[in-house]
Amino acid sequence: MHSALEIVASVDRLKSLPAVYHRIRAELESPEGSLSEVARLVTHDGVITGRILQVVNSPLYGFAGKIDSVMRAVQLLGMQQVHDLVLATAVSEAFEGVHAERMNMRLFWRLSVLRGLAARVIARHCGLLDAERMFVIGLLADMGHLVMYLTVPELAEEAQQESDDTGLPLHEVERRLIGADYAEVGGALLDNWQLPQGFASAVAGQHTPCTAGAHNFEATILSLANRIADADRRGLSSEDAATRVDSAIWTHLDLEPAMMGEIREEAELNLAAVTALFFSRH
């Protein structure tokens, strides 16, 4: 049996994010932090500069007119949004060239982006003030699976197959067969990357939001977003997917099951474009 920490510790290549991400985060968290310094840090990395300008001009944000300077992008997005986009870019670069045995990587990234978009849509419907942040949290929510397929591929595949065959929740099967589930592994990975605490707590608690402490609402949003991604993978209708959602989730989010189709359609609207932005080379 394996613990989440043991699984994460065995993947050396995923133990750190680029230094520029941590410099930008330090600037964001500093009382003297400034937009101009964040813009300067971004422009020192050509890959991140290009990605920020691509994203800010994409349907993900829908700003009017062409934005061709990092300073203007930072002014429009704000420091928190730039931090999150740099994080998403850093993650896509960290996993560049990673191919997990027994995993369909193209499908994995498609579902990760769909989960992120769905989480953002749900957060907006719930009136969450930092709803945009849920895109990145949703994007990271399944990273534990990738780590498991890199470290214990046979067991990870066996757990997925048993879940598909029996209908048992995947995380429960993983705990029995492996000793930890992908949410726990993902939370451990984000902790290892020293991301803001809310990221790790929400991801680790996505199946049991009550364990996510102050971030239980974000974890609940991930629970619903997971159902949308799972419906896409299984080819289920939105109506069928809605019936698989625990009533406590709808209650906590103050949403109705009838909204599942609307949320899913809105999330799928820019799925192909956003996937191409972040993961076209995977």
Contacts in CASP RR format, 6 or more apart in sequence:
PFRMAT RR
TARGET T0000
AUTHOR 0000-0000-0000
METHOD contacts of the structure
MODEL  1
MHSALEIVASVDRLKSLPAVYHRIRAELESPEGSLSEVARLVTHDGVITG
RILQVVNSPLYGFAGKIDSVMRAVQLLGMQQVHDLVLATAVSEAFEGVHA
ERMNMRLFWRLSVLRGLAARVIARHCGLLDAERMFVIGLLADMGHLVMYL
TVPELAEEAQQESDDTGLPLHEVERRLIGADYAEVGGALLDNWQLPQGFA
SAVAGQHTPCTAGAHNFEATILSLANRIADADRRGLSSEDAATRVDSAIW
THLDLEPAMMGEIREEAELNLAAVTALFFSRH
1 178 0 8 1.000
1 179 0 8 1.000
2 151 0 8 1.000
2 152 0 8 1.000
2 178 0 8 1.000
2 179 0 8 1.000
2 180 0 8 1.000
3 179 0 8 1.000
3 180 0 8 1.000
4 180 0 8 1.000
4 184 0 8 1.000
4 185 0 8 1.000
4 186 0 8 1.000
4 187 0 8 1.000
4 188 0 8 1.000
5 188 0 8 1.000
7 147 0 8 1.000
7 148 0 8 1.000
7 151 0 8 1.000
7 152 0 8 1.000
7 178 0 8 1.000
7 180 0 8 1.000
7 185 0 8 1.000
7 188 0 8 1.000
8 14 0 8 1.000
8 147 0 8 1.000
8 185 0 8 1.000
8 186 0 8 1.000
8 188 0 8 1.000
8 189 0 8 1.000
8 192 0 8 1.000
10 151 0 8 1.000
11 147 0 8 1.000
11 150 0 8 1.000
11 151 0 8 1.000
13 98 0 8 1.000
14 94 0 8 1.000
14 95 0 8 1.000
14 98 0 8 1.000
14 147 0 8 1.000
14 150 0 8 1.000
14 189 0 8 1.000
15 192 0 8 1.000
16 193 0 8 1.000
17 87 0 8 1.000
17 90 0 8 1.000
17 91 0 8 1.000
17 94 0 8 1.000
17 193 0 8 1.000
18 45 0 8 1.000
18 90 0 8 1.000
18 93 0 8 1.000
18 94 0 8 1.000
20 41 0 8 1.000
20 42 0 8 1.000
20 44 0 8 1.000
20 45 0 8 1.000
20 48 0 8 1.000
20 86 0 8 1.000
20 90 0 8 1.000
21 86 0 8 1.000
21 87 0 8 1.000
21 90 0 8 1.000
22 194 0 8 1.000
23 41 0 8 1.000
24 38 0 8 1.000
24 41 0 8 1.000
24 42 0 8 1.000
24 82 0 8 1.000
24 83 0 8 1.000
24 86 0 8 1.000
25 83 0 8 1.000
25 196 0 8 1.000
27 33 0 8 1.000
27 34 0 8 1.000
27 37 0 8 1.000
27 38 0 8 1.000
27 41 0 8 1.000
27 79 0 8 1.000
28 38 0 8 1.000
28 79 0 8 1.000
28 80 0 8 1.000
28 83 0 8 1.000
33 79 0 8 1.000
35 71 0 8 1.000
35 74 0 8 1.000
35 75 0 8 1.000
35 78 0 8 1.000
35 79 0 8 1.000
36 71 0 8 1.000
38 74 0 8 1.000
38 79 0 8 1.000
38 82 0 8 1.000
39 70 0 8 1.000
39 71 0 8 1.000
39 73 0 8 1.000
39 74 0 8 1.000
42 48 0 8 1.000
42 49 0 8 1.000
42 52 0 8 1.000
42 70 0 8 1.000
42 74 0 8 1.000
42 82 0 8 1.000
42 86 0 8 1.000
43 49 0 8 1.000
43 70 0 8 1.000
47 89 0 8 1.000
47 93 0 8 1.000
48 86 0 8 1.000
48 89 0 8 1.000
48 90 0 8 1.000
49 70 0 8 1.000
51 85 0 8 1.000
51 89 0 8 1.000
51 277 0 8 1.000
51 278 0 8 1.000
52 70 0 8 1.000
52 73 0 8 1.000
52 82 0 8 1.000
52 85 0 8 1.000
52 86 0 8 1.000
52 89 0 8 1.000
53 67 0 8 1.000
53 68 0 8 1.000
53 70 0 8 1.000
53 73 0 8 1.000
54 277 0 8 1.000
55 61 0 8 1.000
55 85 0 8 1.000
55 277 0 8 1.000
56 63 0 8 1.000
56 67 0 8 1.000
56 73 0 8 1.000
56 76 0 8 1.000
56 77 0 8 1.000
57 63 0 8 1.000
57 66 0 8 1.000
57 67 0 8 1.000
58 270 0 8 1.000
58 273 0 8 1.000
58 274 0 8 1.000
58 277 0 8 1.000
59 269 0 8 1.000
59 270 0 8 1.000
59 273 0 8 1.000
59 274 0 8 1.000
60 135 0 8 1.000
60 270 0 8 1.000
60 273 0 8 1.000
60 274 0 8 1.000
60 277 0 8 1.000
61 76 0 8 1.000
61 77 0 8 1.000
63 76 0 8 1.000
67 73 0 8 1.000
67 76 0 8 1.000
73 82 0 8 1.000
74 82 0 8 1.000
77 85 0 8 1.000
80 130 0 8 1.000
80 133 0 8 1.000
81 132 0 8 1.000
84 132 0 8 1.000
84 133 0 8 1.000
84 135 0 8 1.000
84 136 0 8 1.000
85 136 0 8 1.000
87 136 0 8 1.000
87 195 0 8 1.000
88 135 0 8 1.000
88 136 0 8 1.000
88 139 0 8 1.000
88 278 0 8 1.000
89 278 0 8 1.000
91 139 0 8 1.000
91 140 0 8 1.000
91 143 0 8 1.000
92 278 0 8 1.000
92 279 0 8 1.000
92 282 0 8 1.000
95 146 0 8 1.000
95 282 0 8 1.000
96 281 0 8 1.000
96 282 0 8 1.000
97 281 0 8 1.000
97 282 0 8 1.000
98 105 0 8 1.000
98 146 0 8 1.000
98 150 0 8 1.000
99 105 0 8 1.000
100 108 0 8 1.000
100 146 0 8 1.000
100 149 0 8 1.000
100 150 0 8 1.000
100 153 0 8 1.000
101 149 0 8 1.000
101 150 0 8 1.000
101 153 0 8 1.000
102 149 0 8 1.000
102 153 0 8 1.000
102 154 0 8 1.000
102 156 0 8 1.000
102 157 0 8 1.000
103 145 0 8 1.000
103 146 0 8 1.000
103 149 0 8 1.000
103 153 0 8 1.000
103 156 0 8 1.000
105 282 0 8 1.000
106 282 0 8 1.000
107 233 0 8 1.000
108 142 0 8 1.000
108 145 0 8 1.000
108 146 0 8 1.000
109 275 0 8 1.000
109 278 0 8 1.000
109 279 0 8 1.000
109 282 0 8 1.000
110 232 0 8 1.000
110 271 0 8 1.000
110 275 0 8 1.000
111 142 0 8 1.000
111 229 0 8 1.000
111 232 0 8 1.000
111 233 0 8 1.000
112 138 0 8 1.000
112 139 0 8 1.000
112 140 0 8 1.000
112 141 0 8 1.000
112 142 0 8 1.000
112 143 0 8 1.000
112 229 0 8 1.000
113 139 0 8 1.000
113 271 0 8 1.000
113 274 0 8 1.000
113 275 0 8 1.000
113 278 0 8 1.000
113 279 0 8 1.000
114 228 0 8 1.000
114 229 0 8 1.000
114 232 0 8 1.000
114 267 0 8 1.000
114 268 0 8 1.000
114 271 0 8 1.000
115 138 0 8 1.000
115 139 0 8 1.000
115 141 0 8 1.000
115 142 0 8 1.000
115 222 0 8 1.000
115 225 0 8 1.000
115 226 0 8 1.000
115 228 0 8 1.000
115 229 0 8 1.000
116 134 0 8 1.000
116 135 0 8 1.000
116 136 0 8 1.000
116 137 0 8 1.000
116 138 0 8 1.000
116 139 0 8 1.000
116 141 0 8 1.000
116 225 0 8 1.000
116 267 0 8 1.000
117 135 0 8 1.000
117 267 0 8 1.000
117 268 0 8 1.000
117 270 0 8 1.000
117 271 0 8 1.000
117 274 0 8 1.000
118 138 0 8 1.000
118 224 0 8 1.000
118 225 0 8 1.000
118 228 0 8 1.000
118 229 0 8 1.000
118 263 0 8 1.000
118 264 0 8 1.000
118 267 0 8 1.000
119 134 0 8 1.000
119 135 0 8 1.000
119 137 0 8 1.000
119 138 0 8 1.000
119 141 0 8 1.000
119 221 0 8 1.000
119 222 0 8 1.000
119 225 0 8 1.000
120 131 0 8 1.000
120 132 0 8 1.000
120 134 0 8 1.000
120 135 0 8 1.000
120 267 0 8 1.000
121 263 0 8 1.000
121 266 0 8 1.000
121 267 0 8 1.000
122 134 0 8 1.000
122 221 0 8 1.000
122 224 0 8 1.000
122 225 0 8 1.000
122 253 0 8 1.000
122 255 0 8 1.000
122 263 0 8 1.000
123 130 0 8 1.000
123 131 0 8 1.000
123 133 0 8 1.000
123 134 0 8 1.000
123 218 0 8 1.000
123 221 0 8 1.000
124 131 0 8 1.000
125 253 0 8 1.000
125 255 0 8 1.000
125 259 0 8 1.000
125 263 0 8 1.000
126 217 0 8 1.000
126 221 0 8 1.000
126 253 0 8 1.000
126 254 0 8 1.000
126 255 0 8 1.000
128 134 0 8 1.000
128 217 0 8 1.000
128 221 0 8 1.000
134 218 0 8 1.000
134 221 0 8 1.000
136 199 0 8 1.000
137 198 0 8 1.000
137 199 0 8 1.000
137 202 0 8 1.000
137 203 0 8 1.000
137 218 0 8 1.000
137 222 0 8 1.000
138 203 0 8 1.000
138 222 0 8 1.000
138 225 0 8 1.000
139 278 0 8 1.000
140 186 0 8 1.000
140 190 0 8 1.000
140 199 0 8 1.000
140 203 0 8 1.000
141 183 0 8 1.000
141 186 0 8 1.000
141 202 0 8 1.000
141 203 0 8 1.000
141 206 0 8 1.000
141 222 0 8 1.000
141 225 0 8 1.000
141 226 0 8 1.000
142 182 0 8 1.000
142 229 0 8 1.000
143 186 0 8 1.000
143 189 0 8 1.000
143 190 0 8 1.000
143 203 0 8 1.000
144 182 0 8 1.000
144 183 0 8 1.000
144 185 0 8 1.000
144 186 0 8 1.000
144 187 0 8 1.000
144 189 0 8 1.000
145 156 0 8 1.000
145 182 0 8 1.000
145 185 0 8 1.000
147 182 0 8 1.000
147 185 0 8 1.000
147 186 0 8 1.000
147 189 0 8 1.000
148 155 0 8 1.000
148 156 0 8 1.000
148 174 0 8 1.000
148 178 0 8 1.000
148 182 0 8 1.000
148 185 0 8 1.000
149 156 0 8 1.000
149 157 0 8 1.000
152 178 0 8 1.000
155 177 0 8 1.000
155 178 0 8 1.000
156 174 0 8 1.000
156 178 0 8 1.000
158 177 0 8 1.000
159 170 0 8 1.000
159 173 0 8 1.000
159 174 0 8 1.000
159 177 0 8 1.000
159 178 0 8 1.000
160 170 0 8 1.000
162 168 0 8 1.000
162 173 0 8 1.000
162 177 0 8 1.000
163 169 0 8 1.000
163 170 0 8 1.000
163 173 0 8 1.000
166 173 0 8 1.000
169 207 0 8 1.000
170 181 0 8 1.000
170 182 0 8 1.000
171 181 0 8 1.000
171 182 0 8 1.000
171 183 0 8 1.000
171 207 0 8 1.000
172 181 0 8 1.000
174 180 0 8 1.000
174 181 0 8 1.000
174 182 0 8 1.000
175 181 0 8 1.000
181 207 0 8 1.000
183 203 0 8 1.000
183 204 0 8 1.000
183 205 0 8 1.000
183 206 0 8 1.000
183 207 0 8 1.000
184 204 0 8 1.000
186 200 0 8 1.000
186 203 0 8 1.000
186 204 0 8 1.000
187 200 0 8 1.000
187 201 0 8 1.000
187 203 0 8 1.000
187 204 0 8 1.000
188 200 0 8 1.000
188 204 0 8 1.000
190 199 0 8 1.000
190 200 0 8 1.000
190 203 0 8 1.000
191 200 0 8 1.000
197 215 0 8 1.000
198 214 0 8 1.000
198 215 0 8 1.000
198 218 0 8 1.000
201 212 0 8 1.000
201 213 0 8 1.000
201 214 0 8 1.000
201 215 0 8 1.000
201 218 0 8 1.000
201 219 0 8 1.000
202 212 0 8 1.000
202 215 0 8 1.000
202 218 0 8 1.000
202 219 0 8 1.000
202 221 0 8 1.000
202 222 0 8 1.000
203 219 0 8 1.000
203 222 0 8 1.000
204 211 0 8 1.000
204 212 0 8 1.000
205 211 0 8 1.000
205 212 0 8 1.000
205 216 0 8 1.000
205 219 0 8 1.000
205 222 0 8 1.000
206 212 0 8 1.000
206 219 0 8 1.000
206 222 0 8 1.000
206 223 0 8 1.000
206 226 0 8 1.000
207 223 0 8 1.000
208 219 0 8 1.000
209 216 0 8 1.000
209 217 0 8 1.000
209 219 0 8 1.000
209 220 0 8 1.000
209 223 0 8 1.000
209 252 0 8 1.000
210 216 0 8 1.000
211 219 0 8 1.000
212 218 0 8 1.000
212 219 0 8 1.000
217 252 0 8 1.000
217 253 0 8 1.000
220 249 0 8 1.000
220 252 0 8 1.000
220 253 0 8 1.000
221 253 0 8 1.000
223 245 0 8 1.000
223 246 0 8 1.000
223 249 0 8 1.000
224 245 0 8 1.000
224 249 0 8 1.000
224 253 0 8 1.000
224 255 0 8 1.000
224 263 0 8 1.000
227 241 0 8 1.000
227 242 0 8 1.000
227 244 0 8 1.000
227 245 0 8 1.000
227 260 0 8 1.000
228 241 0 8 1.000
228 260 0 8 1.000
228 263 0 8 1.000
228 264 0 8 1.000
228 267 0 8 1.000
230 236 0 8 1.000
230 241 0 8 1.000
230 244 0 8 1.000
231 237 0 8 1.000
231 238 0 8 1.000
231 240 0 8 1.000
231 241 0 8 1.000
231 264 0 8 1.000
238 260 0 8 1.000
238 261 0 8 1.000
238 264 0 8 1.000
239 260 0 8 1.000
239 261 0 8 1.000
241 260 0 8 1.000
241 264 0 8 1.000
242 257 0 8 1.000
242 258 0 8 1.000
242 260 0 8 1.000
242 261 0 8 1.000
243 257 0 8 1.000
245 257 0 8 1.000
245 260 0 8 1.000
250 256 0 8 1.000
250 257 0 8 1.000
END
